[in-house]
Amino acid sequence: MWWITFHADGVLETPWGKGRWGEASTEKRPNTVFADFIGQTHLLSFTGDSFNSIRCSDGEQVKGSLGNS
């Protein structure tokens, strides 16, 4: 299982290295943040306890759920 930690100051921690994150919501894509790490940008859209991640460079999608460690 992998994890991502979003810090309030925009720092992002992942198993692949640190990065940054920020608001990326639009009218068509609410509840969305960007996440930049290891040279890749992802868009993460949240619905309840679930999320959909799209890697911007190639459109690869990953679905997941929120959890507490």
C-alpha positions in Angstrom: 0.0 0.0 0.0 1.3 3.5 -0.8 0.5 6.8 0.9 0.6 10.5 0.2 0.7 13.2 2.9 -0.6 16.7 2.0 0.8 19.3 4.4 -1.0 22.7 4.9 2.0 24.6 3.6 1.8 22.9 0.1 4.5 20.3 0.8 3.6 16.9 -0.5 5.3 13.7 0.9 5.1 10.4 -1.1 7.0 7.1 -1.1 8.7 8.4 -4.4 9.9 11.7 -2.9 8.7 15.1 -1.8 6.8 17.5 -4.0 4.2 20.2 -3.8 0.4 20.4 -4.1 -2.2 23.1 -4.5 -5.8 23.9 -5.5 -6.8 23.0 -9.0 -10.6 22.9 -8.9 -12.7 24.1 -11.8 -16.5 24.2 -12.3 -16.3 21.0 -14.4 -13.8 19.3 -12.0 -14.6 20.4 -8.4 -12.7 19.1 -5.3 -9.4 18.8 -7.3 -5.8 19.4 -6.4 -2.6 19.2 -8.4 0.3 17.2 -7.1 3.8 17.6 -8.5 6.4 15.0 -7.6 9.3 13.2 -9.3 8.9 15.4 -12.3 5.3 14.5 -12.9 2.1 16.5 -12.4 -1.1 14.7 -11.3 -4.7 15.9 -10.9 -6.5 14.3 -7.9 -10.3 14.7 -7.8 -12.0 13.7 -4.5 -15.6 12.4 -4.0 -16.3 11.4 -0.4 -13.6 9.0 0.7 -12.6 8.1 -2.9 -10.3 9.8 -5.4 -9.3 9.6 -9.1 -5.7 10.5 -10.0 -4.8 11.5 -13.6 -1.1 11.8 -14.6 -1.0 14.8 -16.9 1.8 13.6 -19.1 0.0 10.5 -20.4 -3.5 10.4 -18.9 -2.9 7.3 -16.9 -5.6 7.0 -14.2 -5.5 5.5 -10.7 -8.5 5.2 -8.4 -8.1 4.9 -4.6 -9.6 5.7 -1.3 -8.6 7.9 1.6 -7.3 6.3 4.8 -5.6 7.1 8.0 -2.3 5.7 9.1 
